[in-house]
Amino acid sequence: MNNDFHDQNDRFRKKEYKKSPGTNFSDSVNRSLVGEPGELFRGGCAVRVFTLVVIVIGFLLLSKCGS
């Protein structure tokens, strides 16, 4: 069932890329600069907890600096 969803999503994405090739280039550039957000949370429990702590501390620092 989950694999079916990914297949449909891939087919839709390929169709969109054929309609406008600029979208494919844009997505590639964005992913090369930013990365895949899902990759931050892949891994074991320790990696997920560490990533979450870093993100929360980052938000707290940014909110204190903005005030």
All heavy atoms as TSV, in Angstrom:
chain	resi	resn	atom	element	x	y	z
A	1	MET	N	N	0.829	-1.197	0.000
A	1	MET	CA	C	0.000	0.000	0.000
A	1	MET	C	C	0.872	1.259	0.000
A	1	MET	O	O	0.645	2.169	-0.767
A	1	MET	CB	C	-0.915	-0.037	1.221
A	1	MET	CG	C	-1.684	1.218	1.420
A	1	MET	SD	S	-3.406	0.884	1.252
A	1	MET	CE	C	-4.062	2.454	1.572
A	2	ASN	N	N	1.872	1.299	0.859
A	2	ASN	CA	C	2.746	2.460	0.931
A	2	ASN	C	C	3.557	2.601	-0.356
A	2	ASN	O	O	3.805	3.703	-0.825
A	2	ASN	CB	C	3.667	2.337	2.146
A	2	ASN	CG	C	4.344	3.646	2.491
A	2	ASN	OD1	O	3.929	4.694	2.027
A	2	ASN	ND2	N	5.365	3.580	3.299
A	3	ASN	N	N	3.950	1.476	-0.918
A	3	ASN	CA	C	4.710	1.481	-2.162
A	3	ASN	C	C	3.859	2.022	-3.308
A	3	ASN	O	O	4.367	2.698	-4.199
A	3	ASN	CB	C	5.207	0.071	-2.473
A	3	ASN	CG	C	6.342	0.075	-3.463
A	3	ASN	OD1	O	6.958	1.093	-3.701
A	3	ASN	ND2	N	6.605	-1.076	-4.021
A	4	ASP	N	N	2.562	1.726	-3.281
A	4	ASP	CA	C	1.634	2.239	-4.292
A	4	ASP	C	C	1.602	3.762	-4.277
A	4	ASP	O	O	1.588	4.406	-5.315
A	4	ASP	CB	C	0.226	1.700	-4.012
A	4	ASP	CG	C	-0.358	0.998	-5.208
A	4	ASP	OD1	O	0.368	0.802	-6.195
A	4	ASP	OD2	O	-1.547	0.657	-5.142
A	5	PHE	N	N	1.576	4.321	-3.086
A	5	PHE	CA	C	1.538	5.779	-2.944
A	5	PHE	C	C	2.798	6.404	-3.538
A	5	PHE	O	O	2.742	7.404	-4.241
A	5	PHE	CB	C	1.404	6.165	-1.471
A	5	PHE	CG	C	1.513	7.643	-1.227
A	5	PHE	CD1	C	0.483	8.499	-1.589
A	5	PHE	CD2	C	2.651	8.187	-0.657
A	5	PHE	CE1	C	0.584	9.858	-1.377
A	5	PHE	CE2	C	2.761	9.541	-0.439
A	5	PHE	CZ	C	1.722	10.375	-0.802
A	6	HIS	N	N	3.956	5.790	-3.250
A	6	HIS	CA	C	5.212	6.323	-3.777
A	6	HIS	C	C	5.254	6.214	-5.294
A	6	HIS	O	O	5.780	7.104	-5.966
A	6	HIS	CB	C	6.415	5.613	-3.153
A	6	HIS	CG	C	6.625	5.967	-1.713
A	6	HIS	ND1	N	6.976	7.228	-1.307
A	6	HIS	CD2	C	6.511	5.236	-0.590
A	6	HIS	CE1	C	7.073	7.259	0.004
A	6	HIS	NE2	N	6.796	6.053	0.473
A	7	ASP	N	N	4.728	5.130	-5.846
A	7	ASP	CA	C	4.693	4.980	-7.303
A	7	ASP	C	C	3.834	6.066	-7.943
A	7	ASP	O	O	4.214	6.655	-8.951
A	7	ASP	CB	C	4.158	3.598	-7.691
A	7	ASP	CG	C	5.157	2.492	-7.391
A	7	ASP	OD1	O	6.361	2.804	-7.205
A	7	ASP	OD2	O	4.732	1.325	-7.343
A	8	GLN	N	N	2.666	6.324	-7.361
A	8	GLN	CA	C	1.785	7.367	-7.886
A	8	GLN	C	C	2.458	8.732	-7.775
A	8	GLN	O	O	2.393	9.549	-8.693
A	8	GLN	CB	C	0.461	7.381	-7.135
A	8	GLN	CG	C	-0.454	6.244	-7.494
A	8	GLN	CD	C	-1.743	6.314	-6.694
A	8	GLN	OE1	O	-1.798	6.920	-5.626
A	8	GLN	NE2	N	-2.779	5.676	-7.210
A	9	ASN	N	N	3.118	8.962	-6.649
A	9	ASN	CA	C	3.797	10.232	-6.428
A	9	ASN	C	C	4.924	10.409	-7.449
A	9	ASN	O	O	5.097	11.493	-8.007
A	9	ASN	CB	C	4.345	10.281	-5.007
A	9	ASN	CG	C	4.755	11.667	-4.593
A	9	ASN	OD1	O	4.413	12.640	-5.251
A	9	ASN	ND2	N	5.480	11.772	-3.508
A	10	ASP	N	N	5.674	9.342	-7.704
A	10	ASP	CA	C	6.760	9.415	-8.689
A	10	ASP	C	C	6.221	9.670	-10.093
A	10	ASP	O	O	6.784	10.474	-10.843
A	10	ASP	CB	C	7.585	8.129	-8.684
A	10	ASP	CG	C	8.471	8.015	-7.459
A	10	ASP	OD1	O	8.701	9.043	-6.793
A	10	ASP	OD2	O	8.916	6.888	-7.166
A	11	ARG	N	N	5.133	8.990	-10.453
A	11	ARG	CA	C	4.543	9.197	-11.781
A	11	ARG	C	C	4.053	10.621	-11.943
A	11	ARG	O	O	4.244	11.254	-12.982
A	11	ARG	CB	C	3.400	8.215	-12.023
A	11	ARG	CG	C	3.898	6.876	-12.510
A	11	ARG	CD	C	2.768	5.980	-12.908
A	11	ARG	NE	N	2.614	5.033	-11.802
A	11	ARG	CZ	C	1.473	4.682	-11.232
A	11	ARG	NH1	N	0.346	5.148	-11.675
A	11	ARG	NH2	N	1.441	3.833	-10.236
A	12	PHE	N	N	3.423	11.156	-10.906
A	12	PHE	CA	C	2.925	12.533	-10.952
A	12	PHE	C	C	4.090	13.506	-11.097
A	12	PHE	O	O	4.042	14.441	-11.895
A	12	PHE	CB	C	2.125	12.844	-9.684
A	12	PHE	CG	C	1.666	14.275	-9.610
A	12	PHE	CD1	C	0.624	14.724	-10.400
A	12	PHE	CD2	C	2.287	15.172	-8.761
A	12	PHE	CE1	C	0.201	16.041	-10.345
A	12	PHE	CE2	C	1.877	16.487	-8.700
A	12	PHE	CZ	C	0.836	16.919	-9.486
A	13	ARG	N	N	5.161	13.280	-10.335
A	13	ARG	CA	C	6.319	14.163	-10.390
A	13	ARG	C	C	6.961	14.134	-11.771
A	13	ARG	O	O	7.338	15.169	-12.320
A	13	ARG	CB	C	7.333	13.748	-9.328
A	13	ARG	CG	C	8.460	14.738	-9.188
A	13	ARG	CD	C	9.371	14.412	-8.049
A	13	ARG	NE	N	8.683	14.601	-6.786
A	13	ARG	CZ	C	8.837	13.819	-5.726
A	13	ARG	NH1	N	9.640	12.803	-5.769
A	13	ARG	NH2	N	8.183	14.073	-4.621
A	14	LYS	N	N	7.082	12.941	-12.360
A	14	LYS	CA	C	7.662	12.821	-13.700
A	14	LYS	C	C	6.816	13.559	-14.731
A	14	LYS	O	O	7.335	14.217	-15.626
A	14	LYS	CB	C	7.806	11.355	-14.097
A	14	LYS	CG	C	8.934	10.660	-13.383
A	14	LYS	CD	C	9.013	9.209	-13.767
A	14	LYS	CE	C	10.056	8.475	-12.959
A	14	LYS	NZ	N	10.105	7.049	-13.264
A	15	LYS	N	N	5.496	13.456	-14.591
A	15	LYS	CA	C	4.590	14.148	-15.520
A	15	LYS	C	C	4.756	15.659	-15.390
A	15	LYS	O	O	4.820	16.375	-16.386
A	15	LYS	CB	C	3.144	13.751	-15.224
A	15	LYS	CG	C	2.154	14.275	-16.250
A	15	LYS	CD	C	0.717	14.117	-15.793
A	15	LYS	CE	C	0.148	12.784	-16.095
A	15	LYS	NZ	N	-1.284	12.707	-15.772
A	16	GLU	N	N	4.883	16.137	-14.155
A	16	GLU	CA	C	5.068	17.576	-13.936
A	16	GLU	C	C	6.406	18.049	-14.498
A	16	GLU	O	O	6.512	19.131	-15.049
A	16	GLU	CB	C	4.982	17.899	-12.440
A	16	GLU	CG	C	3.588	17.821	-11.875
A	16	GLU	CD	C	2.648	18.831	-12.493
A	16	GLU	OE1	O	3.036	20.001	-12.650
A	16	GLU	OE2	O	1.521	18.445	-12.833
A	17	TYR	N	N	7.435	17.242	-14.344
A	17	TYR	CA	C	8.752	17.610	-14.861
A	17	TYR	C	C	8.745	17.685	-16.381
A	17	TYR	O	O	9.430	18.512	-16.968
A	17	TYR	CB	C	9.814	16.624	-14.402
A	17	TYR	CG	C	10.171	16.730	-12.932
A	17	TYR	CD1	C	10.805	15.687	-12.275
A	17	TYR	CD2	C	9.889	17.873	-12.194
A	17	TYR	CE1	C	11.133	15.782	-10.938
A	17	TYR	CE2	C	10.207	17.973	-10.861
A	17	TYR	CZ	C	10.836	16.920	-10.239
A	17	TYR	OH	O	11.168	17.011	-8.921
A	18	LYS	N	N	7.974	16.815	-17.019
A	18	LYS	CA	C	7.897	16.856	-18.483
A	18	LYS	C	C	7.155	18.100	-18.954
A	18	LYS	O	O	7.485	18.674	-19.989
A	18	LYS	CB	C	7.212	15.601	-19.022
A	18	LYS	CG	C	8.098	14.382	-18.962
A	18	LYS	CD	C	7.406	13.166	-19.513
A	18	LYS	CE	C	8.298	11.940	-19.380
A	18	LYS	NZ	N	7.642	10.736	-19.858
A	19	LYS	N	N	6.157	18.538	-18.171
A	19	LYS	CA	C	5.403	19.745	-18.531
A	19	LYS	C	C	6.297	20.982	-18.436
A	19	LYS	O	O	6.256	21.854	-19.292
A	19	LYS	CB	C	4.206	19.931	-17.595
A	19	LYS	CG	C	3.050	19.018	-17.876
A	19	LYS	CD	C	1.918	19.364	-16.928
A	19	LYS	CE	C	0.785	18.361	-17.013
A	19	LYS	NZ	N	-0.241	18.651	-16.007
A	20	SER	N	N	7.061	21.074	-17.362
A	20	SER	CA	C	7.925	22.243	-17.178
A	20	SER	C	C	9.285	21.786	-16.667
A	20	SER	O	O	9.468	21.531	-15.485
A	20	SER	CB	C	7.296	23.231	-16.198
A	20	SER	OG	O	7.075	22.636	-14.956
A	21	PRO	N	N	10.252	21.689	-17.558
A	21	PRO	CA	C	11.588	21.218	-17.177
A	21	PRO	C	C	12.294	22.130	-16.168
A	21	PRO	O	O	13.165	21.693	-15.446
A	21	PRO	CB	C	12.358	21.187	-18.489
A	21	PRO	CG	C	11.353	21.289	-19.563
A	21	PRO	CD	C	10.134	21.913	-18.976
A	22	GLY	N	N	11.893	23.359	-16.113
A	22	GLY	CA	C	12.496	24.279	-15.147
A	22	GLY	C	C	12.236	23.857	-13.711
A	22	GLY	O	O	13.038	24.123	-12.820
A	23	THR	N	N	11.117	23.204	-13.489
A	23	THR	CA	C	10.778	22.723	-12.156
A	23	THR	C	C	11.802	21.699	-11.703
A	23	THR	O	O	12.243	21.718	-10.553
A	23	THR	CB	C	9.372	22.093	-12.158
A	23	THR	OG1	O	8.446	23.070	-12.614
A	23	THR	CG2	C	8.972	21.634	-10.781
A	24	ASN	N	N	12.181	20.804	-12.587
A	24	ASN	CA	C	13.170	19.789	-12.253
A	24	ASN	C	C	14.491	20.438	-11.874
A	24	ASN	O	O	15.116	20.068	-10.883
A	24	ASN	CB	C	13.359	18.843	-13.438
A	24	ASN	CG	C	14.208	17.651	-13.098
A	24	ASN	OD1	O	14.440	17.356	-11.941
A	24	ASN	ND2	N	14.678	16.971	-14.110
A	25	PHE	N	N	14.924	21.404	-12.658
A	25	PHE	CA	C	16.178	22.100	-12.363
A	25	PHE	C	C	16.091	22.828	-11.024
A	25	PHE	O	O	17.005	22.766	-10.205
A	25	PHE	CB	C	16.508	23.084	-13.486
A	25	PHE	CG	C	17.747	23.862	-13.224
A	25	PHE	CD1	C	18.995	23.265	-13.307
A	25	PHE	CD2	C	17.671	25.206	-12.890
A	25	PHE	CE1	C	20.144	23.990	-13.058
A	25	PHE	CE2	C	18.812	25.928	-12.638
A	25	PHE	CZ	C	20.052	25.326	-12.722
A	26	SER	N	N	14.970	23.495	-10.798
A	26	SER	CA	C	14.774	24.239	-9.558
A	26	SER	C	C	14.814	23.308	-8.348
A	26	SER	O	O	15.464	23.609	-7.352
A	26	SER	CB	C	13.445	24.976	-9.611
A	26	SER	OG	O	13.152	25.569	-8.388
A	27	ASP	N	N	14.128	22.180	-8.435
A	27	ASP	CA	C	14.130	21.213	-7.343
A	27	ASP	C	C	15.528	20.675	-7.090
A	27	ASP	O	O	15.945	20.496	-5.943
A	27	ASP	CB	C	13.181	20.048	-7.627
A	27	ASP	CG	C	11.723	20.431	-7.454
A	27	ASP	OD1	O	11.460	21.515	-6.891
A	27	ASP	OD2	O	10.861	19.639	-7.871
A	28	SER	N	N	16.265	20.423	-8.162
A	28	SER	CA	C	17.625	19.897	-8.010
A	28	SER	C	C	18.531	20.905	-7.315
A	28	SER	O	O	19.310	20.546	-6.432
A	28	SER	CB	C	18.207	19.545	-9.370
A	28	SER	OG	O	17.462	18.533	-9.982
A	29	VAL	N	N	18.427	22.155	-7.705
A	29	VAL	CA	C	19.256	23.188	-7.089
A	29	VAL	C	C	18.873	23.362	-5.627
A	29	VAL	O	O	19.741	23.434	-4.748
A	29	VAL	CB	C	19.129	24.524	-7.856
A	29	VAL	CG1	C	19.775	25.657	-7.084
A	29	VAL	CG2	C	19.749	24.393	-9.232
A	30	ASN	N	N	17.590	23.416	-5.346
A	30	ASN	CA	C	17.153	23.583	-3.962
A	30	ASN	C	C	17.610	22.426	-3.085
A	30	ASN	O	O	18.053	22.625	-1.955
A	30	ASN	CB	C	15.632	23.716	-3.888
A	30	ASN	CG	C	15.152	25.036	-4.402
A	30	ASN	OD1	O	15.899	26.001	-4.442
A	30	ASN	ND2	N	13.901	25.091	-4.811
A	31	ARG	N	N	17.503	21.217	-3.584
A	31	ARG	CA	C	17.916	20.058	-2.787
A	31	ARG	C	C	19.416	20.016	-2.594
A	31	ARG	O	O	19.902	19.561	-1.570
A	31	ARG	CB	C	17.426	18.783	-3.447
A	31	ARG	CG	C	15.949	18.618	-3.257
A	31	ARG	CD	C	15.552	17.164	-3.195
A	31	ARG	NE	N	14.181	17.061	-2.735
A	31	ARG	CZ	C	13.133	17.031	-3.528
A	31	ARG	NH1	N	13.297	17.065	-4.823
A	31	ARG	NH2	N	11.920	16.928	-3.034
A	32	SER	N	N	20.169	20.495	-3.580
A	32	SER	CA	C	21.626	20.473	-3.431
A	32	SER	C	C	22.074	21.524	-2.415
A	32	SER	O	O	23.071	21.339	-1.726
A	32	SER	CB	C	22.313	20.707	-4.773
A	32	SER	OG	O	22.134	22.029	-5.207
A	33	LEU	N	N	21.335	22.613	-2.310
A	33	LEU	CA	C	21.707	23.654	-1.363
A	33	LEU	C	C	21.191	23.360	0.038
A	33	LEU	O	O	21.884	23.572	1.023
A	33	LEU	CB	C	21.168	25.010	-1.825
A	33	LEU	CG	C	21.744	25.556	-3.123
A	33	LEU	CD1	C	21.034	26.844	-3.503
A	33	LEU	CD2	C	23.225	25.798	-2.976
A	34	VAL	N	N	19.961	22.886	0.132
A	34	VAL	CA	C	19.320	22.701	1.422
A	34	VAL	C	C	19.407	21.255	1.884
A	34	VAL	O	O	19.600	20.977	3.053
A	34	VAL	CB	C	17.840	23.140	1.351
A	34	VAL	CG1	C	17.141	22.887	2.657
A	34	VAL	CG2	C	17.750	24.594	0.972
A	35	GLY	N	N	19.257	20.337	0.978
A	35	GLY	CA	C	19.245	18.938	1.357
A	35	GLY	C	C	17.836	18.425	1.514
A	35	GLY	O	O	16.857	19.158	1.385
A	36	GLU	N	N	17.733	17.191	1.776
A	36	GLU	CA	C	16.447	16.525	1.949
A	36	GLU	C	C	16.056	16.620	3.426
A	36	GLU	O	O	16.753	16.081	4.288
A	36	GLU	CB	C	16.606	15.071	1.510
A	36	GLU	CG	C	15.359	14.313	1.227
A	36	GLU	CD	C	14.542	14.875	0.094
A	36	GLU	OE1	O	15.049	15.132	-0.999
A	36	GLU	OE2	O	13.348	15.051	0.338
A	37	PRO	N	N	14.964	17.322	3.768
A	37	PRO	CA	C	14.605	17.483	5.179
A	37	PRO	C	C	14.373	16.160	5.907
A	37	PRO	O	O	14.664	16.048	7.089
A	37	PRO	CB	C	13.309	18.295	5.138
A	37	PRO	CG	C	13.232	18.879	3.796
A	37	PRO	CD	C	14.046	18.020	2.886
A	38	GLY	N	N	13.867	15.175	5.203
A	38	GLY	CA	C	13.619	13.878	5.833
A	38	GLY	C	C	14.893	13.193	6.288
A	38	GLY	O	O	14.870	12.366	7.196
A	39	GLU	N	N	16.019	13.546	5.686
A	39	GLU	CA	C	17.286	12.922	6.052
A	39	GLU	C	C	17.733	13.333	7.455
A	39	GLU	O	O	18.527	12.629	8.080
A	39	GLU	CB	C	18.377	13.284	5.041
A	39	GLU	CG	C	18.167	12.706	3.672
A	39	GLU	CD	C	18.223	11.192	3.662
A	39	GLU	OE1	O	19.048	10.609	4.386
A	39	GLU	OE2	O	17.420	10.599	2.927
A	40	LEU	N	N	17.248	14.462	7.943
A	40	LEU	CA	C	17.621	14.886	9.285
A	40	LEU	C	C	17.129	13.912	10.347
A	40	LEU	O	O	17.762	13.731	11.375
A	40	LEU	CB	C	17.045	16.279	9.589
A	40	LEU	CG	C	17.654	17.442	8.846
A	40	LEU	CD1	C	16.852	18.701	9.148
A	40	LEU	CD2	C	19.086	17.618	9.245
A	41	PHE	N	N	15.991	13.308	10.103
A	41	PHE	CA	C	15.379	12.459	11.114
A	41	PHE	C	C	15.533	10.974	10.822
A	41	PHE	O	O	14.961	10.158	11.515
A	41	PHE	CB	C	13.902	12.814	11.283
A	41	PHE	CG	C	13.721	14.143	11.938
A	41	PHE	CD1	C	13.360	15.243	11.193
A	41	PHE	CD2	C	13.953	14.307	13.281
A	41	PHE	CE1	C	13.209	16.482	11.785
A	41	PHE	CE2	C	13.805	15.526	13.890
A	41	PHE	CZ	C	13.428	16.624	13.145
A	42	ARG	N	N	16.298	10.629	9.808
A	42	ARG	CA	C	16.576	9.215	9.575
A	42	ARG	C	C	17.689	8.793	10.504
A	42	ARG	O	O	18.585	9.546	10.822
A	42	ARG	CB	C	16.976	8.969	8.131
A	42	ARG	CG	C	15.795	9.098	7.232
A	42	ARG	CD	C	16.010	8.372	5.947
A	42	ARG	NE	N	14.817	8.602	5.138
A	42	ARG	CZ	C	14.801	8.567	3.854
A	42	ARG	NH1	N	15.892	8.291	3.196
A	42	ARG	NH2	N	13.689	8.782	3.193
A	43	GLY	N	N	17.644	7.589	10.921
A	43	GLY	CA	C	18.678	7.080	11.820
A	43	GLY	C	C	18.051	6.575	13.095
A	43	GLY	O	O	16.835	6.424	13.207
A	44	GLY	N	N	18.879	6.345	14.059
A	44	GLY	CA	C	18.420	5.795	15.329
A	44	GLY	C	C	17.768	6.842	16.207
A	44	GLY	O	O	17.641	8.013	15.856
A	45	CYS	N	N	17.382	6.398	17.358
A	45	CYS	CA	C	16.694	7.264	18.316
A	45	CYS	C	C	17.603	8.405	18.764
A	45	CYS	O	O	17.161	9.543	18.889
A	45	CYS	CB	C	16.244	6.439	19.513
A	45	CYS	SG	S	15.291	7.359	20.712
A	46	ALA	N	N	18.873	8.111	18.994
A	46	ALA	CA	C	19.809	9.138	19.458
A	46	ALA	C	C	19.962	10.243	18.422
A	46	ALA	O	O	20.013	11.428	18.770
A	46	ALA	CB	C	21.162	8.514	19.766
A	47	VAL	N	N	20.013	9.887	17.147
A	47	VAL	CA	C	20.148	10.881	16.081
A	47	VAL	C	C	18.919	11.762	16.042
A	47	VAL	O	O	19.016	12.993	15.900
A	47	VAL	CB	C	20.373	10.187	14.722
A	47	VAL	CG1	C	20.332	11.196	13.592
A	47	VAL	CG2	C	21.676	9.426	14.720
A	48	ARG	N	N	17.754	11.174	16.181
A	48	ARG	CA	C	16.506	11.953	16.156
A	48	ARG	C	C	16.432	12.912	17.338
A	48	ARG	O	O	16.062	14.077	17.185
A	48	ARG	CB	C	15.306	11.021	16.160
A	48	ARG	CG	C	15.157	10.262	14.880
A	48	ARG	CD	C	13.988	9.336	14.925
A	48	ARG	NE	N	13.897	8.601	13.665
A	48	ARG	CZ	C	13.011	7.681	13.433
A	48	ARG	NH1	N	12.137	7.355	14.350
A	48	ARG	NH2	N	12.990	7.066	12.277
A	49	VAL	N	N	16.778	12.423	18.525
A	49	VAL	CA	C	16.733	13.273	19.715
A	49	VAL	C	C	17.738	14.409	19.583
A	49	VAL	O	O	17.417	15.569	19.871
A	49	VAL	CB	C	17.004	12.442	20.989
A	49	VAL	CG1	C	17.217	13.332	22.191
A	49	VAL	CG2	C	15.857	11.476	21.231
A	50	PHE	N	N	18.955	14.112	19.141
A	50	PHE	CA	C	19.980	15.136	18.975
A	50	PHE	C	C	19.543	16.202	17.975
A	50	PHE	O	O	19.681	17.397	18.222
A	50	PHE	CB	C	21.302	14.491	18.516
A	50	PHE	CG	C	22.399	15.480	18.292
A	50	PHE	CD1	C	23.047	16.067	19.361
A	50	PHE	CD2	C	22.765	15.841	17.010
A	50	PHE	CE1	C	24.053	16.990	19.160
A	50	PHE	CE2	C	23.768	16.757	16.790
A	50	PHE	CZ	C	24.418	17.338	17.871
A	51	THR	N	N	18.988	15.766	16.845
A	51	THR	CA	C	18.531	16.706	15.823
A	51	THR	C	C	17.418	17.595	16.363
A	51	THR	O	O	17.415	18.811	16.147
A	51	THR	CB	C	18.039	15.951	14.577
A	51	THR	OG1	O	19.078	15.111	14.109
A	51	THR	CG2	C	17.620	16.908	13.481
A	52	LEU	N	N	16.481	17.004	17.083
A	52	LEU	CA	C	15.378	17.771	17.651
A	52	LEU	C	C	15.892	18.789	18.665
A	52	LEU	O	O	15.451	19.943	18.673
A	52	LEU	CB	C	14.362	16.827	18.298
A	52	LEU	CG	C	13.077	17.453	18.780
A	52	LEU	CD1	C	12.321	18.078	17.610
A	52	LEU	CD2	C	12.214	16.418	19.457
A	53	VAL	N	N	16.849	18.397	19.497
A	53	VAL	CA	C	17.407	19.316	20.492
A	53	VAL	C	C	18.115	20.481	19.806
A	53	VAL	O	O	17.952	21.642	20.196
A	53	VAL	CB	C	18.364	18.558	21.447
A	53	VAL	CG1	C	19.187	19.517	22.286
A	53	VAL	CG2	C	17.577	17.612	22.333
A	54	VAL	N	N	18.886	20.196	18.766
A	54	VAL	CA	C	19.594	21.255	18.040
A	54	VAL	C	C	18.599	22.227	17.410
A	54	VAL	O	O	18.784	23.460	17.466
A	54	VAL	CB	C	20.529	20.649	16.974
A	54	VAL	CG1	C	21.046	21.712	16.027
A	54	VAL	CG2	C	21.671	19.909	17.632
A	55	ILE	N	N	17.524	21.712	16.827
A	55	ILE	CA	C	16.518	22.575	16.201
A	55	ILE	C	C	15.833	23.452	17.247
A	55	ILE	O	O	15.657	24.659	17.047
A	55	ILE	CB	C	15.503	21.734	15.410
A	55	ILE	CG1	C	16.179	21.135	14.178
A	55	ILE	CG2	C	14.285	22.562	15.011
A	55	ILE	CD1	C	15.330	20.126	13.431
A	56	VAL	N	N	15.463	22.866	18.385
A	56	VAL	CA	C	14.789	23.639	19.440
A	56	VAL	C	C	15.718	24.717	19.983
A	56	VAL	O	O	15.305	25.876	20.174
A	56	VAL	CB	C	14.298	22.694	20.563
A	56	VAL	CG1	C	13.858	23.475	21.782
A	56	VAL	CG2	C	13.167	21.820	20.056
A	57	ILE	N	N	16.974	24.378	20.225
A	57	ILE	CA	C	17.931	25.382	20.723
A	57	ILE	C	C	18.120	26.488	19.695
A	57	ILE	O	O	18.198	27.671	20.054
A	57	ILE	CB	C	19.274	24.718	21.087
A	57	ILE	CG1	C	19.101	23.858	22.337
A	57	ILE	CG2	C	20.364	25.756	21.296
A	57	ILE	CD1	C	20.297	23.026	22.710
A	58	GLY	N	N	18.162	26.122	18.421
A	58	GLY	CA	C	18.279	27.132	17.366
A	58	GLY	C	C	17.110	28.095	17.375
A	58	GLY	O	O	17.296	29.310	17.266
A	59	PHE	N	N	15.886	27.564	17.496
A	59	PHE	CA	C	14.718	28.431	17.558
A	59	PHE	C	C	14.750	29.327	18.791
A	59	PHE	O	O	14.407	30.506	18.733
A	59	PHE	CB	C	13.418	27.626	17.553
A	59	PHE	CG	C	13.004	27.168	16.185
A	59	PHE	CD1	C	12.692	25.840	15.957
A	59	PHE	CD2	C	12.921	28.046	15.125
A	59	PHE	CE1	C	12.308	25.409	14.706
A	59	PHE	CE2	C	12.539	27.630	13.863
A	59	PHE	CZ	C	12.228	26.304	13.655
A	60	LEU	N	N	15.167	28.779	19.921
A	60	LEU	CA	C	15.238	29.588	21.139
A	60	LEU	C	C	16.260	30.707	20.991
A	60	LEU	O	O	15.998	31.851	21.393
A	60	LEU	CB	C	15.580	28.694	22.338
A	60	LEU	CG	C	14.485	27.754	22.808
A	60	LEU	CD1	C	15.004	26.842	23.904
A	60	LEU	CD2	C	13.279	28.525	23.286
A	61	LEU	N	N	17.415	30.398	20.427
A	61	LEU	CA	C	18.427	31.441	20.213
A	61	LEU	C	C	17.943	32.519	19.261
A	61	LEU	O	O	18.156	33.705	19.496
A	61	LEU	CB	C	19.716	30.816	19.693
A	61	LEU	CG	C	20.537	30.005	20.694
A	61	LEU	CD1	C	21.696	29.321	20.000
A	61	LEU	CD2	C	21.031	30.898	21.818
A	62	LEU	N	N	17.283	32.096	18.195
A	62	LEU	CA	C	16.770	33.080	17.244
A	62	LEU	C	C	15.671	33.946	17.846
A	62	LEU	O	O	15.590	35.143	17.565
A	62	LEU	CB	C	16.253	32.373	15.984
A	62	LEU	CG	C	17.327	31.784	15.082
A	62	LEU	CD1	C	16.670	30.996	13.943
A	62	LEU	CD2	C	18.218	32.875	14.529
A	63	SER	N	N	14.851	33.342	18.696
A	63	SER	CA	C	13.771	34.144	19.292
A	63	SER	C	C	14.336	35.130	20.321
A	63	SER	O	O	13.817	36.225	20.470
A	63	SER	CB	C	12.723	33.233	19.936
A	63	SER	OG	O	13.257	32.578	21.083
A	64	LYS	N	N	15.407	34.758	21.014
A	64	LYS	CA	C	16.014	35.671	21.997
A	64	LYS	C	C	16.783	36.786	21.292
A	64	LYS	O	O	16.823	37.910	21.758
A	64	LYS	CB	C	16.960	34.909	22.935
A	64	LYS	CG	C	16.267	33.922	23.815
A	64	LYS	CD	C	15.347	34.609	24.794
A	64	LYS	CE	C	14.652	33.557	25.642
A	64	LYS	NZ	N	13.694	34.132	26.562
A	65	CYS	N	N	17.422	36.464	20.187
A	65	CYS	CA	C	18.187	37.479	19.447
A	65	CYS	C	C	17.262	38.485	18.770
A	65	CYS	O	O	17.641	39.628	18.562
A	65	CYS	CB	C	19.068	36.810	18.399
A	65	CYS	SG	S	20.415	35.851	19.105
A	66	GLY	N	N	16.078	38.056	18.424
A	66	GLY	CA	C	15.134	38.939	17.739
A	66	GLY	C	C	14.464	39.933	18.659
A	66	GLY	O	O	13.935	40.951	18.233
A	67	SER	N	N	14.490	39.664	19.948
A	67	SER	CA	C	13.813	40.534	20.918
A	67	SER	C	C	14.651	41.702	21.329
A	67	SER	O	O	15.789	41.730	21.464
A	67	SER	CB	C	13.437	39.748	22.165
A	67	SER	OG	O	12.551	38.711	21.831
